[in-house]
Amino acid sequence: MQELSWQSYAADVADFHGLKHIAKPDSGIIRRLLWTFFFLGSLTFGLYEIIQCIIYFAEFHHITKMEVNYTTKVEFPAVTICNVNKYRQSALTVDDIAHVGVHLGIVDDNYDVIDPHLYTDDFVNRMNAVNWSSISIDDNDYNMTNLTYRTGHQVEDMVLECEFSGEECSVENFTHVFTHLGNCFTFNKWEEDKPDLISKRAGAANGLKLVLDIETWEYTPSNDLDGDALDAALKVLVHPTNEPPFVKELGFGTPPGFHSFISIKKEQIFGLPSPYGECLESGIVQYYDHYSLTACRIELETQAVEEYCGCRLVEQPGDGSYPVCTANQTHGCAHQTLVDYVNGDIELDVECSDPCDIEDYPHTISLSKLRTNFVQKLYEEEHNLTAEYITDNVVAINIYYEALNMQTITQIPDTNVIVLISQIGGNLGLCIGASILTVIQLFEFIIDWLVSKTCKAEKSKIGNSAMDTTELNDSWQQKELPSVSA
């Protein structure tokens, strides 16, 4: 049997390119040196490329695939509307002004109206007629939830007309919700056992049509939530039906005297969790059934107020562990804490992350001016509206799909284990002609070579032991045999 050696393997067995030219004993020294140089250079380049592939794989890159899926029907989203004015002048009572008037910047410490020209004569006269020294103030007995709901704009006063896909709707189709803007109303909020609203056609005639009265004459200038009532408008937010509205921060304004056409698209984003990205595959929220970025932000705002003030704002969710803030707590602590947290001056131990699955509704807004004379005639039987009132108070909104399709954005790993193995094999095959079978061949030789060396060592030990035994026997025989005399 021919003795196994690395030279014999390289010359007769190995399928790696170039090894035979290096190991052939009959090749000239110059030829062998050149082939050695080529082989080592190719091996070095191949190993370099393999290392780069492994590094790229370990960096967890991803690619983004975008698809547009056309369909015959699309689920309609939720639409939340809020008046930018939080408190109605006519609904504010003397008790309300006594408890929150100073906090809201309506009256001074002597309960005199600060800017009378900004209020109606009726309101100013009511305030001036009050004997404030006889008013008792008990902050603990004053209900801030009642104030916010009672003095906020009411949906039955706001909605002049409601229509969805050509069918009439009413205030019964709206669900009340508290936000930072006070009373808000959500059309098509998700409820169990409630059928989804479907859009079967695109265009303005096949979506939601609203004609609303924003009641600017009821606006109360205040410094609530660290801001003045600068605008006269509705805030509108289009959002998934199972997510809470974050209207003050994310909503868009619709001005009075104009018809706002809001065309929307449905967009679904499927992201990748760690290590490819930072989204949450299954986030947890305490007060909502479905994790979303807005739900998390609302809960963290609540947590900040609870930790710093020991109470929560009217619009913040809770389970009874913390009471709703009193008027003094609201304006003396909670509002400023909220502003500080939103501005980043207060940090909590946790942060919100985007969920991996996101449903979004990007929109485009176009405006056209209302024909006040025609609108006046259209609603003269039900509502006594003047042309001036329509210009200052009436908002028309159409929200609809611009096309019955859904855009899907999906993140996909750029490299996986199979691709990495293919890249490694491609580089080895290109540089030195290696394949899986070639590597198996190499391991087979290594095993045979080790077995051969082990067997040879064992035979050598047995041979040496036998030689020692023979010599020992010969020695004893020479000692035991008597000498024979002649």
Summary of the structure (lengths in Angstrom):
residues: 486
radius of gyration: 41.2
end to end distance: 53.1
largest distance: 163.0
contacts: 1375
relative contact order: 0.16
helix: 43%
strand: 22%
